Amino acid sequence: MLSVLTSLALFALAGAMSTVPVSITIMILLSPDPRRGALPFLIGSVAGSIVVVGLSAVGLQLLPGRPSLRQDELLAQIGLVVGVLLIGYAIYLFWRRSQTDSAVVGKLQTRFQSARPWEFVVLGLGLNLRPKAILLAVAAGAVISVREPPLFLGAVLVLAYAVVTQSAVVVPIAVWLHSPERAEVPLTAIYSWMQRNGQTIAAVATLTIGVLMTGYAFFQL
């Protein structure tokens, strides 16, 4: 079980290291009417993670011809593949010079002025369909599926993964809910800092987690 928790924690942290969700979250919180979008966006984000991971775990358990490898060996192979892919993605982030993410976030900013609550839910759900998010969610579902936990324990693992991987959404909204007035200044500063350094930070964090995941999986083989 320790290997499952370690793998899930690394996958979830890798998922949390993304500039788009946190930037969108902070934009919603700094908009003229944050209450209209903050909680629906949070619900959509967490629910999307739960659905993708849950469906992956259940679907993989139902697949015919499941691998006959030992559980620990299979877990290590999953971690190794994901770790290598994360390292490749981090290299891509270092190499990329475009501002695609910033451009997407900028276009959304004007849309928030008239968006309805259900549109924020859809936005949160949609962010779980990005390639990196799907890769990590499917890998997390595979890790849970390999262990074949009882229903309650499996549900707890899925929920825990969703909350951690969406921490870039959960934490700012929780801070804002605690004290909306006091949160405005630090959120503005964080947003400005993310626009300047977000891609580099995401690349470094993704590379670090990818190396850790690859090394951990290698020593488990």
C-alpha positions, 0 to 999 in steps of 0.5 A: 500500500505504501508504494500505491500512496507514494505513486499517487502522491507523485502523480497528484503533485505533478498534476498540481504543477500547472500554471493554467488552473491556478491562473484561472482560479485567481482571475475568478477570485479577482473578478468583480463577482467572484462568488458567481464563479469560484465555487462552481469552478472548484466543484467542476475541477474536483468532480472532473478529476474524480470522474476521470480517475474513477472511470480509469480505475474501474475500466482497467479492472474490467479489461480482459487479459490483465497483465500477469506481473507482480503488483509491485512490478506493475506499479513500478513500470507504470511509474517509470513510464509516467516519470519518463513522459514527465521529464520529456514534458518538462524539457518541452516546457523549457524549450517552448518560448510561446505564451500559449497558456497566457494567451488562453488565460487572457481570452478567458478573462473577458469571458468571465464578466458575463459567464454563468455559474454552470459555465464555470463548472464546465470550465473546471471539468474541461481542464481535466481533459488536457493531455497531461491531466488525462495521462496522470489521472489514467496512471493514478486509476491504473495504480488504484486498479492494480491493488484492487482495493475495497470499494470504500478504500478505492473511493478514498484514494480517488478523492484524495488524488482529486483534492491534491491534484486540484490543490492549485484550485482548492487552496486559493479558493479556501484562502479567499473564502476565509478572508476575501478582503485580505486575500486580494493583495497576495492573490494579485501578487501571486498572479503577476508572479505566475505570469512572469515565472509560471512556465519556468516554475512548472518546468522545474517542478515537473522535471523534479517530480519526473526524476523522482518518480523515475528513480523511485520506480527504477529501484522498485523493479 
